[in-house]
């Protein structure tokens, strides 16, 4: 006990990109530009959804909710990462680390659930077209979004509590650019293998569960679209799903690389996490806006009024 008390730490040092000192300035410029465009894209989607009544539909309510969640998600990680790229002192308190992890996991889980809800919305719109206005009401939209936030942060609370129930001992070096759960749990004073297995299992089950649900909805959507007699009808029905399906593949593809990668296998965890934390949030609003006629029309209206 005395030895543990002597080595107990109150703050962590985020090693992050300090292993690549020659490219830190370049990384700062690249990540800052991507972050700025990400925030701009998400704010544009939220603003257009708010001011254009034509976008006051369930599909765009969910899209706006995803944009807000993604904005919060990046706010918890990227500003600290950008500051650390220019600073020599890369410390973060244990409490600050716990809060960062809680919001990162909570918002990441919320994004997964909202993407799942968006798939369910497309399923109802295509497979139950006549009953869709009765089934997907604005009240249900609000309840589904609230459930997504509650579910994401409930799972995050469990994972964060499991990791921070023990004290942490020296060395206090976190081999990452933020408080990633796998990097932090290994610094526990006690045996961390069981805790690491539990939190990884929870994350993997969450990812697989939501991805399998989305896959199931698209199986039904595809079977319905294939029964449409005209080629134009098929194209019109499936065109509303292309952007969502593209973001789902990118989101879950990068997430699976981070969480399903075996321990000690190929790649630096810091570099592998960049696509999931920086590139995916940047691509989301870009894909949803560029491939969406309603969004482009709403943008033209706003520009025309200005």
ABEGO torsion letter per residue (X at the ends): XAAAAAABBABBBBAEAAABAAAAAAAAAAAAAAAAAAAAAAAAAAAAAAABAAABBAAAAAAAAAAAAAAAAAAAAAAAAAAAAABABABBBAAAAAAAAAAAAAAAAAAAAAAAAAAAAAAAAAABAAAAAAABBAAAAAAAAAAAAAAAAAAAAAAAAAAAABBBBOBABBBBABBBAAAAAAABABBAAAAAAAAAAAAAAAAAAAAAAAAAAAAAAAAAAAABABAAAAAAAAAAAAAAAAAAAAAAAAAAAAAABBBGBBEBAAAAAAAAAAAAAAAAAAAAAAABAAAAAAAAAAAAAX
